Amino acid sequence: MVRDDLYISIPSLFRCPISLDVMKSPVSLCTGVTYDRASIERWLDGGNNTCPATMQVLQSKDFVPNKTLQRLIQIWYDSVRVDSADSVSVVSKERVRCLIEEMKSKGENWWELLEIIVRFARESEENRVFLAKSDGFVDVIIDFLCNCIAVDVRLEIVVVALSLVLSKMEEDRERLSNSMLKSTIPNRDCLAPLLNILRNGSEESIISSIRTLEFIAFDSESKLIIAEKEELIRELIKFVNESTNTQLIESSISCLISLSKPKRTKSKFVHHKLIPGLRKLLEVQNSNIPVTEKALKLLETMSTVKEGRAEISQDSSCVKAVLQKLMKVSGNATEYSVTILWSLCYLFRDEKAQEVVTKNNGLTKILVLMQSNCRPAVRQMCTDLLKVFRVNSKSCLSSYDTKTTHIMPF
């Protein structure tokens, strides 16, 4: 451990699994995993019912303070002589400024300097904001990215560094997108290194690359430039279809959603067999809520093109999976599910989809949903669907043999 001019290594046990920052108020869930109180509260308030680290469904959302770990963190703080719990890095901001200036000279050891800066960035939100605002830091990172060809530690540290600060640069997003995708500099290609990472990188660097792609997909032109890179699309869809890493799947779907606005891009997704992968995700019991929501959102997007509607309707299991997510997942999942069914059955009157809805008790679910506290737009789409099937509420409810029709699905 180097103290004076480099950094102090933070024990991984002290980092929150969600924020990766040192925990200020560690609390433990019923699964035994400990998180920082603020991070886990945001996760649970977002409608999630799973443990982020293990993805186990929580039997209880209560948590208890981990006082033992809190004492250990305090002892560690004292041992490294930090002034406050908000600043644990021995690397001063002035030192980081010097490292950035040294990196600009592009000497042979530039990536070793960047490793120190990445450790600085991981330690706190404040440090990441500082780097994002540091003059020339992101620009020199992009230069390194475009000049790295082989997938090695240098390229991976570059994409991780870029991903850490991009979320703090929303106001500069257009300029960065143009710099990476529309540059007039000869032989400047930022997509090729990112593709190499998707094919051969570690999971962390792959996720960082995907987040970078999503960030630079700023407008219609940039979305098309990225989507025209067929190999990128294939790799993203491959992660959706084959990966078991929830974070990687969610990042891939989120990126595909950001790229999906152009019609020809949606058709390309269908061609590369994205819909079967989304169906498999929806069929998983007790699946991660953000993944489910995003899978439904992307499927809704696919249903707006002819090829997508045809493939969804041909796959009765896919329509059935959408029906299963109609209630008791989240408000967003309900809206996406209803929109898919409305598009297939009402707007385009697909008979195969209508048949699946009828055979799988879909009409009753739609009617019960109408009687819930759903959003007005959802209620209107449900009304339209019932008109298609020529169903009146009394005949439908008479087949719903239960005393709990008054119970809201949320």
Number of C-alpha atoms within 10 A of each C-alpha: 8 9 12 9 10 19 18 17 14 18 10 11 13 21 21 23 19 13 17 17 21 25 24 18 18 26 23 18 19 14 17 12 16 26 30 24 18 15 19 25 13 11 15 14 10 12 13 19 21 21 22 19 13 10 14 14 16 14 11 11 15 10 19 13 16 16 13 9 17 17 11 13 23 12 12 15 17 13 9 13 11 14 10 9 13 15 16 21 22 19 19 14 15 9 14 21 17 12 17 23 15 14 21 17 10 13 9 8 10 17 20 14 15 20 17 15 23 21 19 23 22 20 21 18 16 13 21 22 17 16 26 22 14 14 13 13 19 20 15 17 20 18 18 21 25 18 14 18 15 13 18 13 14 18 24 25 21 24 26 20 24 23 20 20 23 21 16 17 16 12 9 11 17 16 12 21 19 17 18 20 19 16 14 9 8 6 9 18 17 21 19 17 21 27 22 19 25 23 15 13 19 15 14 14 23 24 23 26 27 25 23 21 27 20 20 22 24 18 14 13 14 20 22 17 14 20 23 14 13 11 15 21 22 17 15 22 22 17 20 27 19 10 12 10 11 18 16 20 24 21 23 26 23 20 20 26 19 19 24 21 16 13 13 14 20 25 17 19 20 20 13 14 15 25 25 18 17 23 22 15 20 25 17 11 8 14 18 23 18 20 20 23 23 23 27 28 22 22 25 22 20 28 24 17 15 13 16 23 23 17 18 23 22 14 17 15 17 24 24 21 19 23 23 19 21 24 21 12 22 19 19 17 23 26 23 24 26 27 24 26 26 24 19 25 23 22 14 12 14 17 13 18 23 22 15 19 23 13 10 14 15 19 21 21 19 22 21 21 23 19 14 15 13 16 12 10 12 22 20 13 20 24 16 16 25 21 12 15 14 9 15 11 13 8 10 16 15 10 10 14 8 9 7 8 15 10 11 15 19 13
